[in-house]
Amino acid sequence: MLIKNGKRVYAAINIYAPDENYSDIIEQAKILDELKVDGIIMSDGGVVDAVKEVAPNTPVHISTQANTISYHSANFWYKNGAKRVILGREMSKDEIKLLMENKPKDLEIEMFAHGALCFGYSGRCFLSEFLAGRSGNLGDCAQSCRWAYNLYVEEVNKPGSLMPVEYDEKGTYIFSSKDLCLIKELPEIIEMGIDSIKIEGRLKTEYYLATVINAYRTAIDDYYENKNNYDYTKYFKELDKTKTRGLTTFYFNDKENKDFQDFGGHQYNNDYEFGGKVIEDMEDRMLIEIRNKLSIGDILELIVPGKIEPIIFEIQKLWNYETLEEIDTVNPGKANQKVILNKPNMKIESDWILRRKKERKD
């Protein structure tokens, strides 16, 4: 299903389903088959079996929630109709290499390369459902593992006598993980023969996704063009402009790695923020939908798809979208709020993302 902008569309039915859900799953699968989506992502063997029967023309992709961490498991899914398997995030590169060497040649393999690590094993967590009534397995995770908690211990012989565990004024972030980042390891991943990398983007902004996806896409293309001169630092510099919880390679390089928890709950890289999204190129100006306050004199960076270096320019003029009156600043105050501003001397496409460099306060 190649839509007009050349992208592929995949649908997830990766819940672990009780029998009562199957009538809805079957109807949904029939619709997806008619729409000719490029794959349905599933994890429950019963769901896979049911979907194969009613959506025979749609490729079967096995979700990370199926916990595939061995070539034996990958081969099992292949025998049961899988075209692609998305690996569990808990695998090391040695384990992935072993899987790649022993899987069927035409079985596609996908793995996570960037984004939030789930507190639960391969995403199988019910903390959000327990605390917020929002099931991660149903695609509605509230990321409860990122919340601050007050933690107490109780001495068994003194029930009710609670002693607080040390924490700061925000509580303790005992469950919170750092974010996965394998941009440095990307050449190894490519040389393994991995078919696709996955970037986690749940609850993330368009700005975050545009930055991260563009960095990895450009890095992949550049590596294929010149394998001997891959320099991860220029891609990492872009990734470092997004707000994260700190970065880790998790188990990829070392299965004994313990440096993936972020007990402070801090977010890093606060020097930039989402400025806006391009709506229209207006010759010497552009119309954008704003996301944060913009003022004359602000430094903006335009993220150009396929290029790792952003276009940097200064806001010299702003115009009210409705009256065309010149203004000095604009604040977000309503949905889909727009403003007109000067643009770099180049052709600009709609939906390109602008980031704003914040002023440093020493």
C-alpha positions as CSV (number, residue, x, y, z in Angstrom):
1,M,0.0,0.0,0.0
2,L,2.2,2.8,-1.2
3,I,0.3,6.0,-0.5
4,K,1.0,9.3,-2.4
5,N,4.1,10.3,-0.4
6,G,5.8,6.9,-0.9
7,K,5.4,5.7,2.6
8,R,4.1,2.3,3.8
9,V,1.3,1.7,6.2
10,Y,1.2,-0.9,8.9
11,A,-1.5,-1.7,11.4
12,A,-1.1,-3.1,14.9
13,I,-3.4,-5.7,16.4
14,N,-0.8,-6.8,18.9
15,I,-2.9,-7.3,22.0
16,Y,-3.2,-10.5,24.0
17,A,-6.8,-11.1,23.3
18,P,-9.5,-12.8,25.3
19,D,-12.1,-14.7,23.3
20,E,-14.6,-11.9,23.6
21,N,-12.3,-9.7,21.4
22,Y,-12.1,-12.0,18.4
23,S,-15.2,-10.9,16.6
24,D,-13.9,-7.3,16.5
25,I,-10.4,-8.4,15.6
26,I,-11.7,-10.5,12.6
27,E,-13.8,-7.6,11.3
28,Q,-10.9,-5.2,11.7
29,A,-8.6,-7.6,9.9
30,K,-11.0,-7.9,7.0
31,I,-11.1,-4.2,6.6
32,L,-7.3,-3.9,6.7
33,D,-7.0,-6.6,4.1
34,E,-9.4,-4.8,1.8
35,L,-7.4,-1.6,2.3
36,K,-4.2,-3.5,1.3
37,V,-2.1,-2.3,4.3
38,D,1.5,-3.4,4.1
39,G,1.4,-5.6,7.2
40,I,-0.5,-6.4,10.4
41,I,1.6,-6.5,13.5
42,M,0.5,-9.1,16.0
43,S,1.8,-11.0,19.1
44,D,-0.9,-13.4,20.1
45,G,-0.7,-16.8,18.3
46,G,-4.5,-17.0,18.3
47,V,-4.8,-13.6,16.7
48,V,-2.2,-14.5,14.1
49,D,-4.1,-17.7,13.2
50,A,-7.4,-15.8,12.9
51,V,-6.1,-12.9,10.9
52,K,-4.3,-15.2,8.4
53,E,-7.6,-16.9,7.7
54,V,-9.6,-13.7,7.0
55,A,-6.8,-11.5,5.7
56,P,-4.8,-13.9,3.5
57,N,-3.3,-11.1,1.3
58,T,-1.8,-9.1,4.1
59,P,1.7,-9.9,5.4
60,V,2.0,-11.1,9.0
61,H,4.5,-9.1,11.2
62,I,5.3,-10.4,14.7
63,S,5.3,-7.7,17.4
64,T,8.1,-7.1,19.9
65,Q,5.5,-8.1,22.5
66,A,5.8,-11.7,21.3
67,N,9.3,-11.7,23.0
68,T,11.2,-13.2,20.1
69,I,14.8,-13.5,21.4
70,S,16.0,-16.6,19.6
71,Y,16.2,-18.0,16.1
72,H,14.2,-21.0,17.3
73,S,11.3,-18.6,18.1
74,A,11.8,-16.7,14.9
75,N,11.7,-19.9,12.9
76,F,8.5,-20.9,14.7
77,W,6.8,-17.7,13.6
78,Y,8.1,-18.1,10.0
79,K,6.5,-21.6,9.9
80,N,3.3,-20.0,11.0
81,G,3.2,-17.4,8.3
82,A,5.3,-14.5,9.5
83,K,7.0,-12.3,6.9
84,R,8.7,-10.2,9.5
85,V,9.6,-10.5,13.2
86,I,10.3,-7.5,15.4
87,L,12.9,-8.6,18.0
88,G,12.6,-8.1,21.7
89,R,14.7,-5.2,22.9
90,E,16.5,-7.4,25.5
91,M,18.9,-9.0,22.9
92,S,22.6,-8.3,22.7
93,K,24.3,-7.9,19.3
94,D,25.9,-11.4,19.6
95,E,22.4,-12.9,20.1
96,I,21.1,-11.0,17.2
97,K,24.0,-12.1,15.0
98,L,23.3,-15.7,15.9
99,L,19.6,-15.3,15.0
100,M,20.5,-13.7,11.7
101,E,22.8,-16.5,10.8
102,N,20.2,-19.2,11.6
103,K,16.9,-17.7,10.4
104,P,15.2,-18.5,7.1
105,K,16.7,-16.2,4.4
106,D,13.4,-14.6,3.4
107,L,12.3,-13.9,7.0
108,E,12.6,-10.1,7.6
109,I,14.0,-8.9,10.9
110,E,13.3,-5.6,12.5
111,M,14.8,-4.2,15.8
112,F,14.5,-1.2,18.0
113,A,17.3,1.4,17.6
114,H,16.0,4.5,19.5
115,G,13.4,5.6,22.0
116,A,11.9,4.9,25.4
117,L,12.7,1.5,27.0
118,C,9.7,-0.2,28.5
119,F,9.8,-1.1,32.2
120,G,8.1,-4.4,31.3
121,Y,9.8,-7.2,29.4
122,S,9.4,-6.4,25.6
123,G,6.5,-4.0,26.4
124,R,4.4,-6.6,28.4
125,C,3.5,-4.3,31.3
126,F,0.3,-3.8,33.2
127,L,1.4,-1.0,35.5
128,S,-0.4,1.7,33.5
129,E,-3.6,-0.3,33.5
130,F,-3.4,-0.9,37.2
131,L,-2.7,2.8,38.1
132,A,-4.4,4.7,35.4
133,G,-6.9,2.4,33.8
134,R,-5.0,2.7,30.5
135,S,-3.7,-0.5,29.1
136,G,-0.3,-0.5,27.4
137,N,-1.2,-3.7,25.7
138,L,-4.2,-1.9,24.1
139,G,-2.0,0.9,22.9
140,D,-2.9,3.4,25.6
141,C,0.1,3.4,27.9
142,A,0.2,6.4,30.3
143,Q,4.0,5.7,30.9
144,S,3.4,5.2,34.6
145,C,6.9,4.0,35.0
146,R,8.1,7.6,34.4
147,W,6.0,9.0,37.3
148,A,7.5,10.1,40.6
149,Y,6.7,7.8,43.6
150,N,6.9,8.0,47.3
151,L,8.4,4.7,48.5
152,Y,8.3,3.2,52.0
153,V,9.5,0.0,53.6
154,E,7.7,-1.8,56.4
155,E,9.4,-3.8,59.1
156,V,7.7,-7.2,59.2
157,N,7.4,-7.3,63.0
158,K,6.0,-3.7,63.1
159,P,3.1,-3.6,60.6
160,G,2.0,-0.1,59.8
161,S,5.3,1.4,60.8
162,L,6.4,2.8,57.4
163,M,9.9,4.2,56.9
164,P,10.4,6.4,53.8
165,V,13.1,5.5,51.3
166,E,15.4,8.4,50.4
167,Y,14.0,10.7,47.7
168,D,13.9,14.3,46.7
169,E,11.0,16.8,46.6
170,K,9.7,15.1,43.5
171,G,9.7,11.6,44.9
172,T,11.8,8.8,43.4
173,Y,11.8,7.5,39.9
174,I,12.6,3.9,40.7
175,F,11.1,2.5,37.5
176,S,12.3,5.1,35.0
177,S,14.7,4.0,32.3
178,K,17.0,6.0,30.0
179,D,16.2,6.2,26.3
180,L,17.8,3.7,23.9
181,C,20.2,5.2,21.3
182,L,22.1,3.0,18.8
183,I,23.2,5.7,16.3
184,K,26.9,4.9,17.0
185,E,26.2,1.2,16.5
186,L,24.2,1.7,13.3
187,P,26.9,0.3,10.9
188,E,27.0,-3.0,12.9
189,I,23.2,-3.2,12.7
190,I,23.3,-2.7,8.9
191,E,26.1,-5.2,8.4
192,M,24.2,-7.8,10.4
193,G,21.5,-7.7,7.6
194,I,18.7,-6.2,9.7
195,D,15.9,-5.2,7.3
196,S,14.4,-2.4,9.4
197,I,15.0,-0.4,12.5
198,K,12.2,0.8,14.8
199,I,12.0,4.2,16.5
200,E,9.7,4.4,19.5
201,G,7.6,7.5,19.4
202,R,4.7,7.0,21.8
203,L,3.5,10.3,23.3
204,K,6.2,12.2,21.4
205,T,5.8,15.4,19.4
206,E,6.1,15.9,15.7
207,Y,9.3,17.8,16.4
208,Y,10.9,14.9,18.3
209,L,9.9,12.4,15.6
210,A,11.1,14.6,12.7
211,T,14.4,15.1,14.4
212,V,15.1,11.5,15.3
213,I,13.8,9.8,12.2
214,N,15.6,12.3,9.9
215,A,18.9,11.6,11.8
216,Y,18.6,7.9,11.5
217,R,17.4,8.0,7.9
218,T,20.2,10.3,6.9
219,A,22.8,8.2,8.8
220,I,21.7,5.0,7.0
221,D,21.8,6.7,3.6
222,D,25.2,8.2,4.3
223,Y,26.6,4.9,5.5
224,Y,25.6,3.1,2.3
225,E,27.1,5.9,0.3
226,N,30.5,6.0,2.1
227,K,30.9,3.2,4.6
228,N,34.5,4.1,5.4
229,N,33.8,7.5,6.7
230,Y,30.8,7.0,9.0
231,D,30.9,9.7,11.7
232,Y,28.1,9.1,14.2
233,T,28.8,12.4,16.0
234,K,27.1,14.6,13.5
235,Y,23.9,12.6,13.8
236,F,24.2,12.4,17.6
237,K,24.4,16.2,17.6
238,E,21.0,16.4,16.1
239,L,19.6,13.7,18.4
240,D,21.0,15.7,21.3
241,K,18.7,18.6,20.5
242,T,15.6,16.5,21.5
243,K,14.4,16.3,25.1
244,T,15.4,12.9,26.5
245,R,15.9,11.1,29.8
246,G,19.6,10.3,29.2
247,L,20.7,7.8,26.6
248,T,21.8,4.1,26.8
249,T,22.7,1.3,24.5
250,F,20.8,-1.1,26.9
251,Y,22.0,-4.7,26.3
252,F,23.1,-4.3,22.7
253,N,26.9,-4.1,23.5
254,D,26.9,-5.7,26.9
255,K,24.3,-8.1,28.3
256,E,25.7,-7.2,31.8
257,N,25.1,-3.5,31.3
258,K,23.5,-1.9,34.3
259,D,23.6,1.7,33.1
260,F,20.1,2.1,31.8
261,Q,18.0,3.3,34.8
262,D,17.5,7.1,35.3
263,F,16.6,7.2,39.0
264,G,16.6,11.0,39.0
265,G,13.8,11.3,36.5
266,H,15.5,14.3,34.8
267,Q,15.0,15.3,31.2
268,Y,18.0,16.6,29.4
269,N,18.7,18.7,26.3
270,N,16.5,21.7,27.1
271,D,18.3,24.2,24.8
272,Y,15.7,23.7,22.0
273,E,12.0,23.5,21.7
274,F,9.4,22.9,19.0
275,G,8.9,26.2,17.2
276,G,6.3,25.3,14.6
277,K,5.3,23.4,11.5
278,V,5.3,24.8,7.9
279,I,1.9,25.1,6.4
280,E,2.7,26.9,3.1
281,D,5.7,28.4,1.2
282,M,4.7,32.0,0.3
283,E,7.7,33.0,-1.9
284,D,9.7,35.3,0.4
285,R,7.7,34.3,3.5
286,M,6.2,31.2,5.0
287,L,3.0,30.4,6.9
288,I,3.6,28.2,9.9
289,E,1.5,26.7,12.7
290,I,3.2,27.7,16.0
291,R,3.9,25.4,18.9
292,N,5.7,27.9,21.3
293,K,6.2,31.6,21.7
294,L,8.1,33.2,18.7
295,S,9.6,36.7,18.6
296,I,11.7,38.9,16.3
297,G,15.3,38.0,16.9
298,D,14.7,34.3,17.7
299,I,17.0,31.8,16.1
300,L,15.2,29.0,14.3
301,E,16.4,25.8,12.7
302,L,14.6,24.3,9.8
303,I,14.8,20.5,9.7
304,V,15.1,19.5,6.0
305,P,14.2,15.8,5.3
306,G,17.3,13.9,4.0
307,K,19.8,16.5,5.3
308,I,21.5,16.2,8.7
309,E,22.4,19.9,9.0
310,P,19.4,22.1,9.7
311,I,19.0,25.5,8.0
312,I,19.6,28.2,10.6
313,F,18.1,31.6,10.3
314,E,16.8,34.5,12.4
315,I,13.2,35.8,12.7
316,Q,13.4,39.3,11.2
317,K,9.7,39.9,10.6
318,L,6.4,38.5,11.8
319,W,3.0,39.1,10.4
320,N,-0.4,38.5,11.9
321,Y,-2.0,35.7,9.8
322,E,-5.4,37.2,9.7
323,T,-4.7,41.0,9.4
324,L,-1.2,40.8,7.8
325,E,-0.2,43.5,10.4
326,E,3.5,43.4,11.5
327,I,4.0,42.1,15.0
328,D,6.9,41.7,17.4
329,T,5.9,38.4,19.0
330,V,3.3,35.7,18.9
331,N,2.1,33.4,21.7
332,P,0.3,30.1,21.4
333,G,-3.2,30.7,22.7
334,K,-5.6,28.7,20.5
335,A,-5.5,25.5,18.5
336,N,-3.9,25.6,15.1
337,Q,-2.7,29.1,15.6
338,K,-0.7,30.4,12.6
339,V,1.7,33.2,11.9
340,I,3.7,34.4,8.8
341,L,7.4,35.0,9.0
342,N,10.4,35.5,6.8
343,K,12.1,32.4,5.4
344,P,15.4,31.2,4.2
345,N,16.2,31.7,0.5
346,M,15.1,28.2,-0.6
347,K,12.0,26.2,-1.5
348,I,10.2,24.9,1.6
349,E,7.7,22.1,1.8
350,S,4.6,21.9,3.9
351,D,4.9,19.9,7.2
352,W,8.6,20.6,7.6
353,I,9.5,21.3,11.2
354,L,11.0,24.3,12.9
355,R,12.9,24.3,16.2
356,R,13.6,27.3,18.3
357,K,16.9,27.8,20.1
358,K,16.2,28.9,23.7
359,E,18.2,31.7,25.3
360,R,20.6,30.5,27.9
361,K,20.1,31.9,31.4
362,D,23.4,31.8,33.3
